[in-house]
């Protein structure tokens, strides 16, 4: 039986205006959940509810809030297999990857539980006597968080955990095609003891969410917006929040480059390219976009890469596979368009393209009616090609060549994204020159473009984001505001920069 879920605001079910069916992309006729979809008014009302609840939550001492985060981590860990199976069922992520995704929530909680005792301010020396200066971190208030469904539980935790720890209330709008996974995660968070209204989940489509966010910003019931999704929508979110003098936390798309130097370990590079290009069926924001290979090793790399892709197992995500189906029909439709970007000067070196069917099988696998697609490697992409310049959310990787490292860096930066990047080399000089020149917020050396750890900053620049960072201590600046305090106990008015003692040096002094 499919699940029946609705939005939850202030601990109560919210009315739905329509129903969305979240299906299993491996078996699209199988309904995982019937989701009651809310409208803009419900989203705005949730923000008002969160605003009321946030006042009391902020009064809870931060170390106590840290213990709540610790409880969330323990609950998620105790429910790891069940939550991972649900992620696999709903979005088709291979079970091994789903287990890793759930582990990331636990890691995030493990890191932030201690931050409840380390939301440090500072005492700062004053320029005047009998005066003390302090700084404090205060919660921003209400955070509206909108997340994608390719990482339906891990990426939301990067927002929810630090936001709640810092004393904020949250209204979370997950992707509707991953609603069951989000609802399960919400239940685990609430079971940790969060008061009603501190965390709310609203299921709505993009248009209603955007309008609801507009209403909430107009009512001043939202103080921070976190968004994970496409660069196109991120621009609209950034424009909207900017009109209200807010800066959104934006984690957007990527066209992530991998540079293969002539001294690279090619087998290791192929392994990294295979995982980052086709793991999660190429549907990560950090998925490999273009391999930029030195001309001297191009042919050897492409031959090995094509062979590895041909041997990789695509199929039932409950099994030991590199990739399962695409997330949802809308992503399959979009991926079909990306395949039309293959031009006559390109060379597909990986075999068949398109949907895996009985008429277009992958070995003995016929797709079983699911949203399975052949992984595609396209050699000969050039600057200016759409395959080179634009994000392709799906299992397709381009290959091009370079002659010098400076040229490789220029090619890597050309599309204008700046999320993740990778270089394979045994030369430290090359690694550091690449790091200095690349515009990406994240750099891997002899590793894939995918793979984040909970205690490092995650985020991008350019088309990949506005410089905001998630994870680690850096995300605290997204969910707190610095407050400065001065305390004058001199008994008189001391004016900064005016009533300051001056010690006069003899600048004319010279040694004899």
N, C-alpha and C positions, 0 to 999 in steps of 0.2 A: 504494500500500500504506500502511496506517495504521502509525503508530509504536507500538512496544512499549516502555513505560517503567515503571520501578519506583523506589522510594525508594533513596537513596544515603546511606549512613551510614559515616563513616570511610573513604571512598573505595571502599566495597564495596556491592554490591546487597543490599538487605534483602528478606526474605521478604514475600510478599503474602498476604492472607487472602481477598481478593475482587478483582474486576475492574470498573473503571468505564470507560465509553466516552465520551470527549470528542468531541463532534460539531460539525460546521460549522453554525452557526445559519442561515446563508443556504441551506444544503442539508442539513437535519437527518439525512438518510439516510447522509451521508458521514461516516465515522468518521475523525477526525484522529489520535487516539491511543487505544490501549488501555492503561489505567493500572492497575498493580498497587497495590491499596490496602492500607495497613498498619494495624495496630491500636494500641491505647494502649500496649502493652508496647514496641512498636518505637519509638514516639515517646519514651518515657521512656528507653529504651536509647540513643537518639540523643543525648539530653541528657547522659547519663553519658559517652558518647564525646567529646562536645564539651568537657565539663569537663576531661577528661584532655588534650585537644589544646590547650586555651586556655592552659595554663601556659607552654608553650614559645612559643606565638604572642605572648604578652604580653612575652616577653623580647626579641623582635625589635625593634630600635630603631624608634621611631615614624616617622622619615624614610624608613626602608626599607619600612615598611608603606605609607607614602604612595606609594612607587614602584610597589608592587603595585597600588594603586588606579589609578595612572596607566596601568598595563598593561591593567587591566580596561577603562578608557575607550577605549584604542586598539583593543582587540579588538572591543568592541561597535561602535565606529565602522566598523571594517573589515567587519563583518557586518550593517550597518544594514538593507540591503534584504531580506536573507534573514529576519532576525528580524522585521521589520515585516510581511512577507508572511505569516509564521506567525501573528502576532497577528491579522491580518485574517482569515485562514482559520479560526482557532479561535474567536474571539469576535465576529466580524462588524464590527469597528471599521473605518471607512473608512481606506483605505490612507494617505491624506495625514495623518490623525490618528495612525495607527500609526507613521509616520515621525517625527512630532513626539514621540511617546512614547519611542521609542528614543533620540532626540536628548536627551531629558531625563536618561537614564542617563549619557550622555557629559558633559552639563553638570554633573551631580552629581559625577562623578569628577573633572572639571576643577577644581571648587571644592575638593574634599576632599583632592586629592593634596597641596596646599600646607599643609593643616592638620596633616599629619604633622610639619611643622616649626614649627607654631604651637599645639601643645597646651600653651599657656603656663600655668604657675603664677605665683606672685608671691613676692617678698621683701617682708616687712612689718616696719616699725619696731617694736621692743619698747619697753615702758614701763620696762625696766630695762637697765642697762649690761651690756656683754659678753654679750649674748644676741641671737640671730637667730631670726626667725620666717619660715617658708616655707609655701607651699601647693602641692599637686601634684594633677594629674588621674590617677586610676587607673582601669583598665577595670573594669566591673561584674562580668565573668566570662562567663557564658553567657546569651545573649539568645535567647528563643524568639519567633519572628516569624510571625504568622498574617496572611495578606493576602487581599484580595478579587481577583476576576478582571476587573473592569472596566478596570483599569490593570494588566495582568498582569506588566509588567516595570518600568515607571517607578516606581510607588509602592513596590514592594519595594526598589528601589535606595535610596530615602530611608532605609530601615532598614539594609540590608545594608552599604552603603558606609561610613557613619560608624561602625557597630558594629564592623566589621572594622578600620577605620583605628585605632580607639581601643584595639585589642588584645583584643577579645572574640571568642569563638567563637559561631557561630549555628546554630540549628536552625530551618529555614524550612519552614512548612507553607503552600503556595500553594492557591488554589482549584482543586478537581479539574477544573472545566469549562475551566480555562485551564492544564492540566498540561503540555501540550506546549510552550507558550511559556515556562513557568517552567523546565522541564527544559533548554531551549536556553539560557536565561539562566544557569542554574547551570553549564552546561558552559563558557560563556565566562569566568565568574568563576574556575573551577578552572584553566582554561588559563593564567591569569595567574600561577600559581605558588603558590596557597594550599596549605599542607600538608593532608594528609588529616585529616579530623575538624574542621577549623576552620570549614568551611561544610558543612552537611548538609541534604538536602532530604527531607522525609517527606510522602508523599501519603496523606491519610486524610480520612475524613468528619468532620463537626463534632463528633459525639458521642465518637468515639474520640480526637480531638484534645483535647477538653476533659478527658477522663479521663486521657489521657497527661500533660497539663499538671498535673493534680492530683497524679499520681504523682511527677512530676519536682520539683514544689514541695515535696512531702513529703520527698523525698530530698535537698533542697537542691542540686539540680543545675541549677536555673534561677535566675538572679539578676535578670532583666528580661524582661518580656513586652511585645511590641509587637503591636497588633491594629488592623487596618483592616477595618471591616465595619459592621453595623447597630448602632443604639443599643441595641436589645434584647440582643444578644449581648455588646456592650461592657459593659453593666451586670453581666452574669454574670462576665465576665473580671475586671472591677474588684473585684467581691465576692470572687472566688477569690484574687486576688493580695493583696487587703487582709487576708485571714485569715493570710497569711504575711508580713505587714508589708512588702509591696512595693507600689509604685505603678506600674501599667501605663501604657504610652504608648498612648493610645486615640485613633484617628482614625475618627470615626463619621459618621452620616448628617447630612443638612441639609435645611432647608426655606428655601432661600436667597431672600431678597427682592430685588427691584429697584424702586427708587423713581424715578418719572418726574415731575420738577418741571415747572411751567408754562413755564419758560424753556428746557426741554431741546430739543436737536436731535432731533426725533422720528425722522428717518430713521436717525440713528446709534443711537438707542435701540432701534429695531426690529431693526437688524442685530445688536446685542448680545443682545437677547432671543431672537432666532432661534437664534444659535449656542449660547448657554448653556442654552436650554430644550430644544433638540432635537439638538445635536451629541452623538455617541455614543448616539443615540436616547434622550436624557434620562437616561442611566444613569451619571452622574458624581455623586459626593458633593457636588460644587459646582454641580450643575445648578440652573437657575432653578426656583423653586417657585411664587412668586406675584409678579406685576407689580402694584405699588401705584401707581396713576396719579392725578395731580391731576385733580379733577373737570372743570377747564376744558379739558383736552386729552384726556380719556378717549375720546371718540368718534373723534377723529382718530387717536389711537394705535391703538385697537382695529381700525379699518378698515385701517390700513397693516399692522399685525401679521398680521391674518387673511389679507390678500392675499399677504404674504411667505411665510407658512406654506403657503398653497395653491400657490405657485409653486416651493417648495423641492423638490428632487429626492430621493426616497427610493428605494433600490434596492441593487443589487449593490455591496458595499463595496469591490470592486476598482476601481470606476469613480469618477468625480467626482460624489459625492453628499453631501448634508448628513448623512444617517444611513443606516445599514444595518439589520440585524435586531436584535432583542433578544438578549442574551447567551446565554441558555439557556432551555429549556422551563420551568424553575421560575420564572424571572423573567416569562416570558410569562403563566403562570398567575396570578401575583401581580398583574400589570398588569391582567388581566381583572377582578380584584376592584376595583382602583382605579376602573375605569370605572363600576362600580355606585355609586360615591359621587356621581356626577352627579345632582343633585336637580332637582325641577320649577322651582325659582326660579333655576336656572342657565341660561345660554344658550351653547350650543356654537356658536362663530362660525367654526370652521375647516373645517366640512364633515363628511365621514364619520368614524366612530369604529370602533375594533375592528381585528381582524386584516385585513390586505390579502389578498384572495382574488379568484378569478374572479367571485364573486357580490358582492364588496365591493371593487372595484378602486380604485386611485388613478390616475386618468387611464387610460393604456394599460398600466399596470403591475399585474399580477395577483398579485404576491408570489412567484410561482414555487415555491410550497411552503415557503418560508422563514418565519422568525419575524418577519415584517415587520408593523408596525402603523402606522395612520394617526396623524400628529401631531395633538394635540388642544389647542385653546385654549378655556377655559371662562370666560366673563365672568359677573360677578355673584356671585362667591364672597364669603362673609361670615365674620367671626370666629365660631368654633364649628363651621363646616362641616369635615368630615373633609378635604376637598380643601384647606382653608386651614390646618388645624392639623397635618396629618401628612405625613411624607415620602412622595412618590409616585415611586418609582424607575422611570421610564419616560417616554415622550414625551407628557406632559400638563402644561400650565401654566395656572394660575388668574390671573384679573384682578379687581382690586377698586379702589375709589377712596378718595381722602382730600381733606380741605379745607385742613389746615394741616400744616406739616412735623412738628410735635410729634405730631400724629395719625398721620402716616406712620411715624414712628419707633416709636410704640406698637404699630401694626399689625405692623411688621416684627419686633419682639421677641416678640410674643404667642405664637407656637407653641412657644417655649422652646428652639429650636435656636440655634446660634451659630457656624456655620462661615464662610460667605461671604456677602457682601452687595454691593449696587451702588446708586449713585445717578447719575442723569443730570441735570446742571444746568450753567449757565454762571456761577453765583453762588458765589464761594468761601465766603461766609458759610454758605450752605446745605450745602455739602460738608463743612465742618468741624463744623457743628452735627450733621449726620448721623453723622459719625465719632465724635463725643463720645457720642452717645446710643445707637448701635447696639451690641448685645451680641456681634456676630460677631468672630471672630478675624481676619478679613480683610475689607477694604473696598476697593471699586473705584469710581473716579469717572470717569464717561463711558467705562466699559468693562464687559465682561460679568462675571457672577459666577464664571466659569470661567477658569482660566489661572494657573498657579503658576510662579514662577521659582526656580531651584535655590538661590539665595543669600538667599531671604526665608523667615521662619518660616511654616510651614503647620500649621494646626490650629484647633480650635474649642473652644467653651465650652458649658455647658449640656448639652443632649441630644447635642451634636456632639462632645463630648470632655471630658476632665478638665483642660484647660488645658495639657497637654503639647504640645510643638511639634516638628515635623519640618522638615528642611531648614535650610541656613545654619548658623551657629555655634551657634544655639540648641539644635539637636538633640544637641550634645556633652554637654549636661547630662543627657540620657537614657541615654547609654552610658558615662559616667564618673562616678566618685564623688570628691568633694573630700576630700583628706587634708591635715590641718594638722600641721606639725612645728615644734617649738621646740628650739633648740640653745643650751644655756647653757655658755659657756666661761669663766665667772668663777671657777671653782674653789670655789664655795660654793653652797649651796641658796638660791635667790632665789624667794620666794613671790609669785605674781601677786596684785595688789591689796593686798598687805600690805607687802612690802619695796620700796616705791616712794617715790622722793624727792619731797618736797612743797615747792613754792615758794609761800610765803605772800604774797598781795597785801595792799595796804593799801586795802581797799574803802571806807574812810571818807574817802579823799582827795577833795577838791573843789577846783576851780580857784578862785583868789582873785578 
